[in-house]
């Protein structure tokens, strides 16, 4: 991939998509998401074919598709599943039909079995039952992995899969109930601070452990891997550390400056007890994250205050 190649970030309006667009353009890639119109409905066959026929991208980062936290996965499993299935089918098929040199598909750590050995290795994919609270979404992401592998097997297409840890950062969805854990907690604690509430509810027991990775680090790893990695086997993208939900909630409380107490509601679902990725393959290739968890949280809250805080 060189700076004159045509590059398409499918899902440029997502958290990771926006970070990828920003980094690609900042590092001199001149033809990124070049089209005469706005991004089409990527679940629509006709619109996706028209986009690929017009732009004929050399490289595609497929980050599109709806996602959300535990609440969203419980309320909208059909919507999440069908949106991701349709987008994956249309974009991956058109990348092959219109001569894309390489496609990078972004799966999810939800794709791993609920109780697989930790840290999670790609060999554990499809080795056991999924976490019930996000089974529909996870099944769609596994289908995307398998579709890339099928195109590689049948046509020799250079399609690779990246599985990132829990992504957070500026541009995240801060709608409290349906957002991922960091964005949801940050918005909830900010509003509690403004309203001077004594307590804030946190879903679950606080004991599950998660690996969080700053969005700019995932974007950086994706660009690195687009140049350096080609394999039918997925590759994990993480930073090699994890924290409990209680610990991350307390850290966000410090960042926000909320003085009240946290009430962990154990009647709400915890999700998977532990999610940490084995990123040894990526780290052995020489890539390293550039942001600590605290630095990422600080940057995220600054962005939230600048763009959303005044609305609350």
C-alpha positions as a printed NumPy array, in Angstrom:
array([[  0.   ,   0.   ,   0.   ],
       [  1.544,   3.282,  -1.095],
       [  0.383,   6.863,  -0.813],
       [ -1.04 ,   6.993,  -4.335],
       [ -3.283,   3.937,  -3.986],
       [ -7.05 ,   4.38 ,  -3.866],
       [ -8.168,   3.542,  -0.325],
       [-11.708,   3.096,   0.92 ],
       [-12.672,   3.044,   4.595],
       [-16.102,   1.4  ,   4.615],
       [-17.784,   2.912,   7.643],
       [-15.919,   6.205,   7.79 ],
       [-18.534,   7.607,  10.165],
       [-17.834,   4.987,  12.857],
       [-15.481,   5.439,  15.811],
       [-12.675,   3.445,  14.194],
       [-13.496,   4.557,  10.663],
       [-13.093,   8.234,  11.54 ],
       [ -9.761,   7.534,  13.25 ],
       [ -8.545,   5.582,  10.216],
       [ -9.521,   8.36 ,   7.815],
       [ -7.755,  10.929,   9.979],
       [ -4.529,   8.922,  10.26 ],
       [ -4.415,   7.958,   6.591],
       [ -4.826,  11.549,   5.456],
       [ -2.4  ,  12.867,   8.093],
       [  0.313,  10.477,   6.904],
       [  0.033,  11.44 ,   3.262],
       [ -2.382,   8.989,   1.667],
       [ -3.924,  11.239,  -0.941],
       [ -6.804,   9.199,  -2.377],
       [ -8.923,   8.121,   0.583],
       [-12.691,   7.751,   0.297],
       [-12.715,   9.772,  -2.908],
       [-16.239,   9.817,  -4.307],
       [-18.643,  12.389,  -5.697],
       [-21.336,  11.548,  -3.171],
       [-21.787,  10.622,   0.482],
       [-21.188,   7.063,   1.625],
       [-24.084,   4.876,   0.462],
       [-26.193,   2.433,   2.423],
       [-23.616,  -0.342,   2.616],
       [-26.324,  -2.953,   3.159],
       [-27.792,  -2.147,  -0.266],
       [-26.39 ,  -4.186,  -3.159],
       [-27.089,  -1.591,  -5.875],
       [-25.561,   1.302,  -3.942],
       [-22.439,  -0.639,  -2.971],
       [-21.884,  -1.828,  -6.542],
       [-22.237,   1.751,  -7.799],
       [-19.663,   2.961,  -5.278],
       [-17.115,   0.297,  -6.191],
       [-17.712,   0.782,  -9.916],
       [-17.023,   4.505,  -9.505],
       [-14.061,   4.414,  -7.132],
       [-12.478,   0.968,  -7.719],
       [-10.468,   1.068,  -4.468],
       [ -7.143,  -0.731,  -4.28 ],
       [ -7.397,  -1.254,  -0.516],
       [-10.485,  -1.52 ,   1.682],
       [-10.789,  -1.258,   5.462],
       [-14.188,  -2.749,   6.367],
       [-15.18 ,  -1.224,   9.713],
       [-18.874,  -0.585,   9.001],
       [-21.764,  -2.238,  10.836],
       [-23.839,  -1.456,  13.906],
       [-22.517,  -2.329,  17.354],
       [-23.272,  -1.522,  20.975],
       [-22.943,  -2.519,  24.588],
       [-24.764,  -5.243,  26.501],
       [-28.006,  -3.274,  26.578],
       [-28.041,  -2.714,  22.801],
       [-27.216,  -6.368,  22.155],
       [-30.144,  -7.46 ,  24.307],
       [-32.632,  -5.   ,  22.807],
       [-31.642,  -5.13 ,  19.126],
       [-30.083,  -8.544,  18.353],
       [-31.858,  -8.912,  14.997],
       [-30.976,  -5.376,  13.878],
       [-27.324,  -5.782,  14.851],
       [-27.045,  -9.166,  13.194],
       [-28.722,  -8.37 ,   9.888],
       [-26.982,  -4.997,   9.486],
       [-23.556,  -6.608,   9.854],
       [-24.407,  -9.613,   7.684],
       [-25.719,  -7.482,   4.817],
       [-22.827,  -5.005,   4.914],
       [-20.209,  -7.758,   5.052],
       [-21.767,  -9.63 ,   2.131],
       [-22.054,  -6.573,  -0.121],
       [-18.685,  -4.951,   0.591],
       [-16.622,  -8.161,   0.54 ],
       [-18.297,  -9.381,  -2.665],
       [-17.827,  -6.043,  -4.434],
       [-14.205,  -5.787,  -3.33 ],
       [-13.594,  -9.054,  -5.146],
       [-15.67 ,  -8.167,  -8.216],
       [-14.041,  -4.774,  -8.733],
       [-10.434,  -5.801,  -8.295],
       [ -9.553,  -4.628,  -4.792],
       [ -5.987,  -5.738,  -4.059],
       [ -6.542,  -6.254,  -0.347],
       [ -9.432,  -6.042,   2.121],
       [ -9.103,  -5.846,   5.897],
       [-12.154,  -6.982,   7.856],
       [-12.664,  -5.96 ,  11.469],
       [-14.289,  -8.647,  13.591],
       [-14.854,  -8.422,  17.356],
       [-13.541,  -9.985,  20.542],
       [-17.189, -11.023,  21.053],
       [-16.46 , -13.65 ,  18.389],
       [-14.582, -15.73 ,  20.955],
       [-16.365, -18.384,  23.069],
       [-17.591, -17.214,  26.453],
       [-15.294, -19.489,  28.434],
       [-12.324, -19.926,  26.118],
       [ -8.796, -19.964,  27.61 ],
       [ -7.282, -16.563,  28.396],
       [ -5.679, -14.636,  26.861],
       [ -7.823, -15.414,  23.827],
       [ -5.963, -17.012,  20.931],
       [ -7.343, -17.233,  17.406],
       [ -7.199, -21.028,  17.677],
       [-10.106, -20.765,  20.157],
       [-12.539, -19.284,  17.619],
       [-15.647, -21.515,  17.241],
       [-14.392, -23.903,  19.935],
       [-17.331, -23.376,  22.298],
       [-20.599, -21.52 ,  22.979],
       [-20.684, -17.744,  22.615],
       [-21.624, -15.255,  25.334],
       [-25.488, -15.29 ,  25.274],
       [-25.827, -11.518,  25.776],
       [-24.202, -10.757,  22.384],
       [-24.602, -14.038,  20.524],
       [-26.416, -12.596,  17.491],
       [-23.846,  -9.866,  16.865],
       [-20.951, -12.26 ,  17.466],
       [-22.4  , -14.782,  15.013],
       [-22.541, -12.102,  12.313],
       [-18.904, -11.161,  12.925],
       [-17.847, -14.82 ,  12.735],
       [-19.682, -15.043,   9.399],
       [-17.602, -12.098,   8.166],
       [-14.397, -13.875,   9.171],
       [-15.494, -17.02 ,   7.35 ],
       [-16.578, -15.1  ,   4.25 ],
       [-13.118, -13.535,   3.929],
       [-11.544, -16.966,   4.321],
       [-13.914, -18.397,   1.694],
       [-12.966, -15.737,  -0.876],
       [ -9.308, -16.367,  -0.144],
       [ -9.775, -20.134,  -0.564],
       [-11.889, -19.981,  -3.732],
       [-10.371, -16.985,  -5.531],
       [ -7.038, -16.349,  -3.844],
       [ -8.323, -12.963,  -2.684],
       [ -6.064, -11.16 ,  -0.227],
       [ -8.587, -10.679,   2.57 ],
       [ -7.441, -10.52 ,   6.187],
       [ -9.257, -10.277,   9.509],
       [ -8.325,  -8.134,  12.497],
       [ -9.865,  -8.77 ,  15.927],
       [ -9.421,  -5.701,  18.16 ],
       [ -9.887,  -5.493,  21.913],
       [-12.605,  -3.176,  23.287],
       [-12.139,   0.103,  21.392],
       [-12.794,   3.505,  22.926],
       [-11.933,   7.107,  22.189],
       [-13.094,  10.434,  20.751],
       [-16.101,  10.038,  18.483],
       [-17.603,   7.141,  20.449],
       [-21.356,   6.738,  20.984],
       [-22.181,   8.329,  24.345],
       [-25.886,   7.42 ,  24.489],
       [-25.782,   5.977,  27.976],
       [-27.91 ,   2.849,  27.799],
       [-26.8  ,   1.418,  24.463],
       [-23.156,   2.498,  24.32 ],
       [-20.064,   0.453,  25.061],
       [-18.908,   0.439,  28.653],
       [-16.391,   3.321,  28.696],
       [-18.557,   5.749,  26.725],
       [-21.682,   4.8  ,  28.675],
       [-19.988,   5.263,  32.045],
       [-18.316,   8.511,  31.026],
       [-21.6  ,  10.054,  29.903],
       [-23.468,   8.794,  32.96 ],
       [-20.84 ,  10.046,  35.409],
       [-20.625,  13.414,  33.651],
       [-24.367,  13.917,  33.926],
       [-24.309,  12.844,  37.553],
       [-21.561,  15.387,  38.217],
       [-23.553,  18.18 ,  36.572],
       [-26.777,  17.259,  38.391],
       [-24.909,  16.583,  41.665],
       [-26.385,  13.116,  42.031],
       [-25.211,  11.14 ,  45.059],
       [-24.875,   7.784,  43.288],
       [-24.457,   6.356,  39.805],
       [-25.57 ,   2.85 ,  38.848],
       [-23.062,   0.616,  37.081],
       [-24.37 ,  -2.513,  35.402],
       [-23.119,  -5.83 ,  36.77 ],
       [-20.946,  -6.873,  39.672],
       [-17.858,  -4.964,  38.535],
       [-15.765,  -8.137,  38.57 ],
       [-15.502,  -8.96 ,  34.824],
       [-12.172,  -7.978,  33.305],
       [-11.717,  -6.291,  29.954],
       [ -8.881,  -5.186,  27.697],
       [ -9.391,  -1.667,  26.37 ],
       [ -7.431,  -0.148,  23.489],
       [ -7.481,   3.474,  22.355],
       [ -9.001,   4.   ,  18.915],
       [ -5.961,   5.8  ,  17.476],
       [ -3.799,   2.813,  18.418],
       [ -6.154,   0.427,  16.602],
       [ -6.089,   2.656,  13.528],
       [ -2.292,   2.745,  13.645],
       [ -2.14 ,  -1.05 ,  13.974],
       [ -4.577,  -1.466,  11.069],
       [ -2.44 ,   0.62 ,   8.704],
       [  0.661,  -1.269,   9.848],
       [ -1.032,  -4.638,   9.252],
       [ -2.42 ,  -3.634,   5.87 ],
       [  1.2  ,  -3.267,   4.775],
       [  2.786,  -6.13 ,   6.685],
       [  0.236,  -8.924,   7.225],
       [ -1.421, -11.434,   4.916],
       [ -2.921, -14.661,   6.235],
       [ -6.221, -16.56 ,   6.301],
       [ -5.835, -16.712,  10.093],
       [ -7.174, -13.637,  11.966],
       [ -4.834, -11.515,  14.065],
       [ -5.596,  -9.927,  17.441],
       [ -4.99 ,  -6.242,  18.164],
       [ -4.593,  -5.419,  21.851],
       [ -2.124,  -3.898,  24.271],
       [ -1.568,  -6.864,  26.59 ],
       [ -3.237,  -5.525,  29.747],
       [ -6.684,  -5.754,  31.319],
       [ -8.669,  -4.112,  34.12 ],
       [-11.878,  -4.994,  35.958],
       [-15.086,  -3.122,  35.199],
       [-14.9  ,  -1.756,  38.748],
       [-11.379,  -0.466,  38.142],
       [-12.285,   1.202,  34.847],
       [-15.387,   2.761,  36.42 ],
       [-13.288,   4.209,  39.245],
       [-10.702,   5.479,  36.758],
       [-13.407,   7.212,  34.71 ],
       [-14.821,   8.65 ,  37.931],
       [-11.434,  10.276,  38.564],
       [-11.151,  11.577,  35.   ],
       [-14.653,  13.102,  35.123],
       [-14.241,  14.418,  38.658],
       [-17.455,  12.894,  39.985],
       [-17.562,  13.019,  43.794],
       [-20.485,  10.626,  44.45 ],
       [-20.492,   6.858,  44.885],
       [-20.744,   3.997,  42.396],
       [-23.549,   1.466,  42.868],
       [-22.782,  -1.841,  41.136],
       [-26.073,  -3.539,  40.255],
       [-25.335,  -7.274,  40.273],
       [-28.839,  -8.032,  38.962],
       [-27.738,  -6.683,  35.566],
       [-25.72 ,  -8.941,  33.221],
       [-21.942,  -9.011,  33.446],
       [-21.261, -10.375,  29.975],
       [-18.165, -12.508,  29.51 ],
       [-16.209, -12.94 ,  32.758],
       [-12.877, -12.146,  31.081],
       [-11.906, -10.812,  27.675],
       [ -8.225, -10.339,  26.995],
       [ -6.578, -10.958,  23.649],
       [ -3.334, -12.745,  22.935],
       [ -1.664, -10.14 ,  20.703],
       [  1.758, -11.801,  20.701],
       [  1.758, -12.151,  16.9  ],
       [  1.223,  -8.433,  16.324],
       [  3.683,  -7.397,  19.026],
       [  6.313,  -9.767,  17.612],
       [  6.054,  -7.888,  14.305],
       [  7.304,  -4.749,  16.033],
       [  4.083,  -2.786,  16.562],
       [  3.427,  -1.105,  19.916],
       [  0.519,   1.032,  21.203],
       [  1.279,   4.693,  21.83 ],
       [ -1.364,   5.543,  24.432],
       [ -1.823,   4.405,  28.023],
       [ -5.337,   3.683,  29.262],
       [ -5.401,   6.829,  31.392],
       [ -4.109,   9.024,  28.565],
       [ -6.798,   7.62 ,  26.285],
       [ -9.512,   8.285,  28.863],
       [ -8.305,  11.856,  29.341],
       [ -8.365,  12.482,  25.583],
       [-11.824,  10.937,  25.284],
       [-13.264,  13.089,  28.05 ],
       [-11.744,  16.25 ,  26.588],
       [-13.429,  15.421,  23.284],
       [-16.71 ,  14.687,  25.065],
       [-16.625,  18.032,  26.873],
       [-15.81 ,  19.9  ,  23.667],
       [-18.516,  18.266,  21.565],
       [-21.178,  16.85 ,  23.855],
       [-20.729,  18.161,  27.37 ],
       [-22.505,  21.441,  26.722],
       [-25.625,  19.548,  25.618],
       [-26.014,  17.743,  28.975]])
